[in-house]
Amino acid sequence: QVQVVESGGDAVRTGGSLRLTCRLSAYINCDHDMSWYRQAPGKEREFVASVSAVAESVKGRFAVSQDNGRNTLNLQMASLKPEDTGMYYCKAERRKTIYCQAKTLWGQGTQVTISS
C-alpha cells in the first residue's frame, strides 16, 4: 500500500532554515495533488503550502518545489520563528481517472522545533 513519507524535520534556532521533503513510498501510476499542513500543540491542523497557494503566515518565508514534478513536494522554510514550531504533515490527494480512484493520504508527520 502506498504511503506518504515526510522527512527533514529538526530543531533549529530562530532565523534558521529547514527543508522538508514529501514523497510517496512506492511508484503508482496516478497523479496526486500534494500539500503541507502543520499542527502546533493544542491547536488545530492548518494549511501551510501547496503548488498553487501559500498561507499568509508563511508567505515570503516558505516556498515549495517538486522533484521531477510528480508525487513529491518539498517545503523550503527560511527565517523560521518559534511560532513555526509544530508537526508538519504532508497530504496527497489522488486524482480520479478511469484507472485511479480518488483517495486522500496523510503522512505520519515530521517535527519542526524553533527555539528563540
Secondary structure as a PSIPRED ss2 file (coil, helix, strand):
# PSIPRED VFORMAT (PSIPRED V4.0)

   1 Q C   1.000  0.000  0.000
   2 V C   1.000  0.000  0.000
   3 Q C   1.000  0.000  0.000
   4 V E   0.000  0.000  1.000
   5 V E   0.000  0.000  1.000
   6 E E   0.000  0.000  1.000
   7 S E   0.000  0.000  1.000
   8 G C   1.000  0.000  0.000
   9 G C   1.000  0.000  0.000
  10 D C   1.000  0.000  0.000
  11 A E   0.000  0.000  1.000
  12 V E   0.000  0.000  1.000
  13 R E   0.000  0.000  1.000
  14 T C   1.000  0.000  0.000
  15 G C   1.000  0.000  0.000
  16 G C   1.000  0.000  0.000
  17 S C   1.000  0.000  0.000
  18 L E   0.000  0.000  1.000
  19 R E   0.000  0.000  1.000
  20 L E   0.000  0.000  1.000
  21 T E   0.000  0.000  1.000
  22 C E   0.000  0.000  1.000
  23 R E   0.000  0.000  1.000
  24 L E   0.000  0.000  1.000
  25 S C   1.000  0.000  0.000
  26 A C   1.000  0.000  0.000
  27 Y C   1.000  0.000  0.000
  28 I C   1.000  0.000  0.000
  29 N C   1.000  0.000  0.000
  30 C C   1.000  0.000  0.000
  31 D C   1.000  0.000  0.000
  32 H E   0.000  0.000  1.000
  33 D E   0.000  0.000  1.000
  34 M E   0.000  0.000  1.000
  35 S E   0.000  0.000  1.000
  36 W E   0.000  0.000  1.000
  37 Y E   0.000  0.000  1.000
  38 R E   0.000  0.000  1.000
  39 Q E   0.000  0.000  1.000
  40 A C   1.000  0.000  0.000
  41 P C   1.000  0.000  0.000
  42 G C   1.000  0.000  0.000
  43 K C   1.000  0.000  0.000
  44 E C   1.000  0.000  0.000
  45 R C   1.000  0.000  0.000
  46 E E   0.000  0.000  1.000
  47 F E   0.000  0.000  1.000
  48 V E   0.000  0.000  1.000
  49 A E   0.000  0.000  1.000
  50 S E   0.000  0.000  1.000
  51 V C   1.000  0.000  0.000
  52 S C   1.000  0.000  0.000
  53 A C   1.000  0.000  0.000
  54 V E   0.000  0.000  1.000
  55 A C   1.000  0.000  0.000
  56 E H   0.000  1.000  0.000
  57 S H   0.000  1.000  0.000
  58 V H   0.000  1.000  0.000
  59 K C   1.000  0.000  0.000
  60 G C   1.000  0.000  0.000
  61 R C   1.000  0.000  0.000
  62 F E   0.000  0.000  1.000
  63 A E   0.000  0.000  1.000
  64 V E   0.000  0.000  1.000
  65 S E   0.000  0.000  1.000
  66 Q C   1.000  0.000  0.000
  67 D C   1.000  0.000  0.000
  68 N C   1.000  0.000  0.000
  69 G C   1.000  0.000  0.000
  70 R C   1.000  0.000  0.000
  71 N C   1.000  0.000  0.000
  72 T E   0.000  0.000  1.000
  73 L E   0.000  0.000  1.000
  74 N E   0.000  0.000  1.000
  75 L E   0.000  0.000  1.000
  76 Q E   0.000  0.000  1.000
  77 M E   0.000  0.000  1.000
  78 A C   1.000  0.000  0.000
  79 S C   1.000  0.000  0.000
  80 L C   1.000  0.000  0.000
  81 K C   1.000  0.000  0.000
  82 P H   0.000  1.000  0.000
  83 E H   0.000  1.000  0.000
  84 D H   0.000  1.000  0.000
  85 T C   1.000  0.000  0.000
  86 G E   0.000  0.000  1.000
  87 M E   0.000  0.000  1.000
  88 Y E   0.000  0.000  1.000
  89 Y E   0.000  0.000  1.000
  90 C E   0.000  0.000  1.000
  91 K E   0.000  0.000  1.000
  92 A E   0.000  0.000  1.000
  93 E E   0.000  0.000  1.000
  94 R E   0.000  0.000  1.000
  95 R C   1.000  0.000  0.000
  96 K C   1.000  0.000  0.000
  97 T C   1.000  0.000  0.000
  98 I C   1.000  0.000  0.000
  99 Y C   1.000  0.000  0.000
 100 C C   1.000  0.000  0.000
 101 Q C   1.000  0.000  0.000
 102 A C   1.000  0.000  0.000
 103 K E   0.000  0.000  1.000
 104 T E   0.000  0.000  1.000
 105 L E   0.000  0.000  1.000
 106 W E   0.000  0.000  1.000
 107 G C   1.000  0.000  0.000
 108 Q C   1.000  0.000  0.000
 109 G C   1.000  0.000  0.000
 110 T E   0.000  0.000  1.000
 111 Q E   0.000  0.000  1.000
 112 V E   0.000  0.000  1.000
 113 T E   0.000  0.000  1.000
 114 I E   0.000  0.000  1.000
 115 S E   0.000  0.000  1.000
 116 S C   1.000  0.000  0.000
